[in-house]
């Protein structure tokens, strides 16, 4: 699996957009970029995923660079409830063998949203 | 409401006393797994199951057992808990790919 690099922490003002970067320079052609978040001691929550094109859902937008070596998760109007650890994960979907389904969580980015 | 439930949410036990943490999902997902989360080590997969009667080890399976007799349930069994199994445990399920749904967590303390 491609290794990801994320900043350790970021701050954002409530109501502003939060832009969380992720570097995955060794990503291979069929690997997807997934984002999850974990609010303190709760179960991780799926946010969004993508392969090449930008993606948007009700929670966030995902911008993947053309060379796919980095991506940005955008929370368009951050609220205090968005304070969490955000994880960027690069993975082949439905990989076989012992790694099937396993999500490898790194250290993630601690996003703190301030009033 | 689609959800993954775990019970108990909190458990304090003593070394060697067998315990089971239950996990249930109502989304008809084939794939289920267990993770543990420890400070500085992140989330690590313990066991996973691709379907009924199909289970396999994750990264840290020692000291744990699982079973998958029904699609919706995937209990985690600690036959003889030890203090190093004190941790926060999460169950997860998914239909396909990695859009996994996680349970609320079980905080286990073994003294």
Interface residues (C-beta under 8 A of the other chain):
Chain A: X32 X34 X41 X42 X43 X44 X45 X46 X49 X89 X91 X93 X94 X98 X100 X101 X102 X103 X105 X106 X107
Chain B: X4 X31 X33 X42 X43 X45 X48 X50 X56 X57 X58 X59 X88 X90 X92 X94 X96 X97 X98 X99 X100 X101 X102 X103 X104 X105 X107
